[in-house]
Amino acid sequence: MAIVVQKFGGSSVADASRMRRVAGRVAAEYDKGNQVTVIVSAMGDTTDDLIALAKQVTNSPSDREMDMFLSTGEQQSASLLAMTLGEMGYQAISLNGSQAGYHTDGRYAKAKILSIDSSRVKKELSDGKIVIITGFQGIDQNGDINTLGRGGSDTSAVAMAVALDADVCEIFTDVDGVYTADPRIVKTAQKMAEISYDEMLEMAAMGALVLQPRSVEMAKQYNIKLSVRSSFNLSEGTMVQEVAQMSKNMEQERIVCGVAHDTNVLKVTLFAVPDMPGIAGKIFVGLAKLGVNIDMIIQSGNRNDCQDLSFTCGRDDQQKVCAFVAGLVDQGLAEDSKIEDDIAKVSIVGAGMISNTGVAATMFAALAEIGCNIDMISTSEIKISCIIDEKRVKDAVLKLHSEFKLDA
């Protein structure tokens, strides 16, 4: 008997007919003799609809009340799926984050999972039930509901797989695996049979929306196999696992495994920042306290004992970043500032970069060929990212996908 954790995204449970399809997939896994735990997202666009509804009564709802409110979306999905399975003759029980034992750190809207008390879930499984759990949420030490941020149900699923020592965690979505690029942009994008944790983590962090980066990070830490599959067909998906578990010739054959892009990018430039010890620390500590995740950072050369400092973050944080930056200027920690929201990030990812030269040169030359200017550059051992004009992102993705021979 295997222990299987399955996660179904919002599009998979968007209406009654899709809910019945999901119930069939869950029941088929249970009929194999496996113990099955299911994590569900809110139905379709429910979360967006709830946010819009909240804005009808206030433009500045408290984070606590928003977490309380948004958590109801997943509860609807969990209960409806349990009802559907019950109608099919299966014993199923729905649990919210608290009942399932998710303990979070108390940060509203962006909480992290501290631990899981899986005793209730294990008891229900041992009693022969299918356990349906609300994703995206947990409970803090004060008994308040915390949500995990967008895509948090992926992390909920991996965390439960860790707690149950599951054999596999299956992530069901509206695509049937991880592709070499967004197939909506690159029609010749290829589905990958397998990808390493590190490559998937970089792809997810660089804008590939198939998996939340935090979920991949946790899967890597605890060596949980992830299977990314479609809930709309029975095709084999993409297995995310350790390099050592992948096909032996996989690493040797490919230098770049995929091209990712992200249009949720905000660039902030601070001009004439005093070149003194502790100034950068003060700036980024302040941003961290606001919960702003920083991606790229570039500091210019010294001019008149001052430097220009640029960084990128998500556009979701634009309002608080703008207010914070204005405060820095008022304090004399920068002479002026500039906020740009018409940019995008394009990245190439591949473990083969570690042992192959000229990858960056090929990327930059390819972008130059199509007249695409590079604003910022960031690298790691297996990733190169460039900030470019948002209007050119599609051209850049298509060119890089072709240049690195990912079309076939």
N, C-alpha and C positions, 0 to 999 in steps of 0.2 A: 504494500500500500504506500503510495506517494502522498506527500503533503504539497498541495498546489495552491498558490495564491494567484488570483486573477483580478485584474483591474480593468474596469470599463469606463471610458471617458464619456463626456456629456453627449457627444453625437451618437454614441452607441446605444444610449438609453433615452433618446430624445422624445419618443412617443410610445404609445402602447404596443404597436406592432414591433418596434425595435426592442422594446423591453421583453417581448415574448421570444424574439430571436436570441437575445442574450440569455434568457432563462434556458433555452434549448442548449446553448453552448455549455452553460454551467452544469446542467443535468447530464449531458454527455460525458463530461469529465468525472462527475460523481459516479456514474454508472460503470466506470472503469475500476471502481473499487477504491478510489482516492478520497482523501479528506480535502474538502474544497472550502476555501475562504475567499470571499469576493469583496473587493473595494470598489465603490461606485462614486462617480462625480454627480453633480447636479444635472438634471435633464436639459439637454440642448443649451439654449441661451438663458437659462434660469438665473444664473449668477448675474449676468449683465442686466437682466430685467429687474432683479432685486435692487441692484445699485441705482438704476434709473428711478425706481419707485422711492428709494430713500431720498434721492435728490429733489423729489417733488415736495418733501416736507422740510428739508434743511439742506443748505449748501455746505455745512460743516458738521456732519454727524460725528459723534465720538467713535473712536476706533473700537471701544468695547461694545457699543451697541451695534455697530456694523458687523462685528464678528458674531454676535448673538443672532442677528438677522440673517446673514449670509449662510450660516450653518444649517438653516432650515431647508435649503435646496437639496443637499445631500440626503437629508432625512427622508424627503419625499421619494427619492430614487431607491433608497435602501428598503423602505417599507413596501413600495410597489413591486420591487423585484421579489421580495419574500412572499408577497401575496400571489404573484404570478407562479412561482415555483410551488406554492401550496396548492394552487388550483390544478397543477399538473401532477399532484400526488406525492410531492417531495416535502420532507420536513425541512423548513428553513426558518431562520430567525434573524431579524435585523437588530443591529446594535449601533448606537451612536459612538462618537469618539470616546466619551467618558466611560460608557459601559464596556467598550472594547479594551480599555486600560491605557489609552494614549495619554502620557503626562508631558505637558509642554512647559516652556520657560516663561510664560506670562507676557510675551510680546504680542500685542494684538496685530493682526493683519500679516505678520511675517514671523510667526512663532517657529521655534525649532523643537523637535521631539527629544525629550530628555531620556525617557524610558517607556517601556510598555509592560504592563502587568497583563500577561496573556492568559491568566488562569481561567477567566470566564470563557474566552474563545476556545481554549483547549477542552474545557468541560463540555461545551456545546458540540464540538467536533466528535468527542468520544461518545456522545449520546447519539451519534449518527446524523446530526443535522448539518445542513449547509449554512454557513455563517455569512451574512451580508453586513458589511460595515461601511459607515459613512466615511468617505475620504476627506482630506483637506482640513481636518480639525482634531483638536485634543482639548484637554482641560488642565488648567494650571493649579498651583498649590492653594489658591483661594476658591477653587471650584468654578472659576470663570472659563467660558469657552474661548479658545484661541484658534484662529485659522492660520494655515501655513503659507498663504500667498498663492498666487496663480500657479496652477500646475501641481499644487500640493498633494493631490490624490496619488500621483506617482510615488512621492516620498512616503505617503501613508502605506502604500502597498509594499514597497521594499522594506520598510521598517517592520511591518507585520511578518513578512517572509523571514526576516532575521529572527524575530521573536519566536516564531514557530519552527525555526530551522527547516524551512521549506526546501523542497527539491528544485523548484523553479518558481519564478514570479513572471507571469504572463501579462504583458501590457497590451490590452486590446484598444484599438483606436480606429480612425477612419482611413488610415493608410495601411498597406500590408507589409510594412517593414521600414528599414532605414535605407534611404536612397543616396546616391552619390551627389545629388543636389535636389532642390525642391522640384518635383516633377511637374508642378504647375508652371514653372519657368523653363525648365530644360526637359523637353519631351523625350529626349534620349537618355535621361537619367536611369541608372541601373540600380535595382534592389540588391543590397549586399546580403549574402547568406550569413555572414558573421562580421563582427567588428570588436575591437578590443575596448576595454573599459576606458582607457586613456583617450583613444580616438573618439569614442562616443561622448565622453565628457567634454572634449574640445568642440565637437560638432554641436552639442547641445548648448554650450556656453556661448558659441559664436552665432546662434540664431536658429539652428535646426530645432523645430518645435515638437519633434516626436516624443522626446523625453525631457523632463525637468532636470537640469544639471545636478541638483541636490540628490535626486534619486539615484543617478548614476554614481555619484561620489560615494553614497552609502553602499550601493551594491558592490563597488570595487573594494571598499573597506572590509566588508564581511563576506566577500566572494559569493555573492548571490547571482546565479545565472538569470539574466533577463531575456525574455523572448518577446519581441515587438511584433504584433500580428494585427490583422484586420478583423473586426467583429462582423464584417459583411461577407467574408468568404472563408474558405477553408485552406487557403494557400499557406505554405510554410512562410514564416516571417524571418526576422533577422535575430540571430543570437548574439547577445552582448556578454562577453566573458573574458577571462584572462588570456593573454597572448599564448601562454603555454598550452591552453586547451584548444586553440584554433588550429586550422589546417596547417601542416608543417611548412608548406611552401607559400603560405599567404603573405608573410612578412617580406619575403624575398621578391615577390612579384610586383608589389605596388609601392610606389613612393608616396603618392597622394591618394587617399581613399575617398575624399569628398570635398565639395565646395559648399560652404554655408554662407548665409547672409542674414543681416539683422537691420531692420529699419527703425527699431525702437532705440535710437541713439541720440543723445544730447551731448554736444561738445561745449565745454566751458573754458574760456581763456581769461586768465588774470594777467593784466599788464603791469609791468614795473613792480614786481613783488620784491621787497627788500631781501638782499642776499645775506641773510643772517641765520645762525643756528636756531632751530626750533620753529621757524615760521611755517615751513611745509607741514611739520607735525601738528601745529595748531590748526591749520586749515583742514587737514584730513581727519584729525580727531573730531573736529566739529561736525564734519560731514558724516562720520561714522555714528555719532550720537543721534543724528537725524535719521539713521537707518538707510543712508544712501550707499549703494554698492558702486564702487569705482572700478572702471575697467582699465582703459589706457591712461598713462600719465607721461607727459613730455615736458621737460624743463629746458628752456633755451640757455644759450651762453650768457655769461655775465656782461652787463653793460651799465656803467655808472653805478656799480654796486647794487644793481637790480637785475631781476630775471623775469621772463614771461613764463607762465605756468599754464599748461593746458591739460584737461582731463575729460574723459567721457563717462557717462552714466546713462541710465534709462530715462526716457521721456516722462515716465510716470512720476518721477521725482522733480519735474521741472519747477513747479511752484515753490517748493521749499528750498531748492537749490538757488533759485533766483533771489529769494529773500536773504538767504545766507550770504551769497556773494555780494549783494548790495551792502550788507553789514560789514563785510571785509573792507570794502572801499571806504565806507564811512569811518572805519577805525584806522585808516591809513595803511592797511596791510596790502593794498594794491591801489594803483593809480586809477585804473579803469577795468572794465570787464566786457566780455562779449559772449552771448549765448547763441548757439547755432543749432537749429532743429531740422535742417534740410539736408542732413548727411545720412550716410548708411555705412555699415561695416561689411566687408566681404573678406572671407577667410578661406584658406586651403588647409586641410588637415591630413596628416598621414604619419604613421610611425616610421616609414621609410626615409623621412627627412633626416633622421639621426645619422644615417650612414651614407647619405648621398649629397654631393655638392651641387651648387648651381640652382637649387630650387627657388630661392628668393629672386635670383636674377631672371629666371624664366617667368616668374609671376609678374615682376615689374615690367619686363619687356612686353609681355602680353597686354598688360593694361595700357602701356604706352602706344601700342599698335592701334588701339581703338580710341586714342586720344583721351583716356581717362586719367585725370590728375589725382595723385595720392596726397592726402592731407596729413595723415598720421600713420605710423607703422608700429606694430607690436609683434613680437615673436616669442615662441617657446621652442622646446626641442621638436615638437611635432605639429606646430601651428604657425602660420604667418597671417596676420590680419592687417587690412588697410582701411582707413577711413576715406570715403570718396563721396562725391555728389550723389544724393539719393536718386536723382533722375537717371544716373548711369548704372545703377546696381544690376538691373536685368542684363544689360550688355556685358557687364563685367563677369557675372556668373556664367553666362553662355560662353564667353571667350575662354575663361579659365577651365571650364569643364572640358572644352574641346582641346585646349593646349596641353592638358595633362592626360589626354587620351582616356577619359572616363566615359565616353559615349558608348563604348562596346566592351 
